[in-house]
Structures are given as C-alpha cells and as structure tokens.
Amino acid sequence: VQLQASGGGLVQAGGSLRLSCAASGRTFSTAAMGWFRQAPGKERDFVAGSTWNGGSTYYADSVKGRFTISRDNAKNTVFLQMNSLKPEDTAVYYCAALKSDRYGSSYYYTARYEYDYWGQGTQVTVSS
C-alpha cells in the first residue's frame, strides 16, 4: 500500500499550487482521505479532509476559503488546491487515508491517529 504525494514547490505569497496524492495497493474509494502539514519544529496538523465520495469536505480554520480538497475515486487520487498562499503555509504536506470509516461515513476525521496510511510528504515553500 502506497500513497505518493506530488506537486509541492516554491511559490510567492498569493500564488497557487495543486497537490496530488495517488494511492496504490488497494482501493481507498470507500473511506475518508485527508491532508496534513508539518512545519519545522511543529506538530503535524490537519489541513483538509474528504468523505469517501467527496460529498462533504472539511478544513482547518487557517485554510478555509483558500484550500479545496477533492478526489477522483476512479483514479484512486486525492487533490489539494491551494490558493492565496501565505508564508505561514510553508510546510511538508502529507496525504493520508483510512482503511475504513470506523466512525461512519459522515464523521469528520481530523486527528492523526485516525488515519492508517500516510504518504511520504511534499514540500511547499511560500516566499514573502
């Protein structure tokens, strides 16, 4: 089972990036997926999550209105569109997936321990 994140890079403040996370080894189309980020010296924090079919999405307050999570279950891929980027968005971004929606398909999974699989991370650097 592997989650491969890509799309990170260096961008100026106010710019945009689109991260992708391709899953392989099993299907993830029946459970929630999410994105987390970790800045140097800080904890890995929740950024955005999606229910199994993308019907409901949820965000950390710090990115609400600027970031959009989406998924293509046919391609076993989840995306994170990041607009109006700020220097404080600089971090390594990780995608994550659940084996199953253990608390139900409508639950918002925002804690690290709730996720079973993790990608390797992709660096996002926003310059001021």
C-alpha positions in Angstrom: 0.0 0.0 0.0 1.5 3.3 -1.0 0.4 7.0 -1.1 2.5 9.1 -3.4 2.2 12.9 -3.0 3.4 15.3 -5.5 3.0 18.9 -6.7 4.9 20.8 -4.0 7.4 23.6 -4.7 8.4 27.1 -4.2 5.8 29.8 -4.8 5.4 33.5 -4.0 2.8 34.7 -1.5 -0.6 35.0 -3.2 0.2 32.2 -5.6 -1.3 28.8 -6.0 -0.2 25.2 -6.0 -2.1 21.9 -6.6 -1.0 18.8 -4.7 -1.9 15.3 -5.8 -1.8 12.1 -3.9 -2.0 8.8 -5.9 -2.8 5.7 -3.9 -1.9 2.2 -5.0 -2.0 -1.3 -3.5 -5.7 -1.1 -2.5 -8.7 1.0 -3.2 -9.3 4.0 -1.0 -12.6 5.0 -2.6 -14.7 3.7 0.3 -13.2 5.8 3.1 -12.2 9.3 4.1 -8.9 10.8 2.9 -7.1 13.9 4.1 -4.2 16.2 4.0 -2.0 17.3 6.9 1.1 19.5 7.1 4.1 19.9 9.3 6.2 23.0 9.6 9.7 22.8 11.1 9.7 22.3 14.8 5.9 21.9 14.9 3.3 19.2 15.2 1.7 17.6 12.1 -1.6 19.3 11.8 -4.8 18.6 10.0 -5.5 20.7 6.9 -8.4 19.2 4.9 -10.5 16.1 4.7 -13.0 14.5 2.4 -15.7 11.9 2.9 -15.4 8.7 0.8 -17.3 10.1 -2.1 -16.2 13.8 -1.9 -19.8 14.7 -0.9 -18.6 16.5 2.2 -15.3 18.3 2.8 -13.9 20.0 5.9 -11.0 22.3 6.6 -8.8 23.7 9.3 -9.8 27.3 10.0 -6.4 28.5 8.9 -7.0 27.4 5.3 -10.8 27.7 5.0 -11.8 29.6 1.9 -8.3 29.3 0.3 -7.8 25.5 0.0 -10.0 22.9 -1.7 -9.8 19.2 -1.3 -11.2 16.9 -4.0 -10.9 13.3 -5.1 -11.1 11.1 -8.1 -12.1 7.7 -6.9 -11.8 6.2 -10.3 -8.1 7.1 -10.2 -7.6 6.5 -6.5 -6.3 10.1 -6.2 -6.9 13.0 -3.9 -6.0 16.6 -4.6 -5.4 19.7 -2.6 -5.8 23.0 -4.5 -4.1 25.8 -2.6 -4.8 29.4 -3.5 -3.8 32.7 -1.9 -0.8 31.1 -0.3 0.8 32.7 2.6 4.3 32.3 4.1 2.8 30.6 7.1 1.5 27.8 4.8 5.2 26.7 4.3 5.4 23.1 5.5 5.7 19.5 4.3 2.3 18.3 3.2 1.2 14.7 3.8 -1.8 12.9 2.4 -3.4 10.3 4.5 -6.1 7.6 4.2 -8.3 5.4 6.3 -8.7 1.6 6.0 -12.4 2.2 6.6 -14.7 4.9 8.1 -14.6 3.4 11.6 -16.9 6.2 13.0 -19.2 6.3 10.0 -19.1 8.0 6.6 -20.3 11.3 7.9 -17.7 11.7 10.6 -15.0 14.4 10.1 -11.6 12.7 10.6 -9.2 15.4 11.7 -6.9 13.6 14.1 -3.6 12.0 13.0 -4.3 8.7 14.9 -7.5 8.2 13.0 -5.6 7.7 9.7 -4.0 4.3 8.8 -1.9 5.2 5.7 0.5 8.1 5.0 2.3 9.4 2.0 5.9 10.5 2.1 5.2 14.2 2.1 5.8 17.0 -0.4 7.5 20.3 0.5 5.6 23.6 0.0 7.5 26.8 0.4 5.8 30.2 0.2 8.1 33.2 0.0 7.1 36.7 1.1 
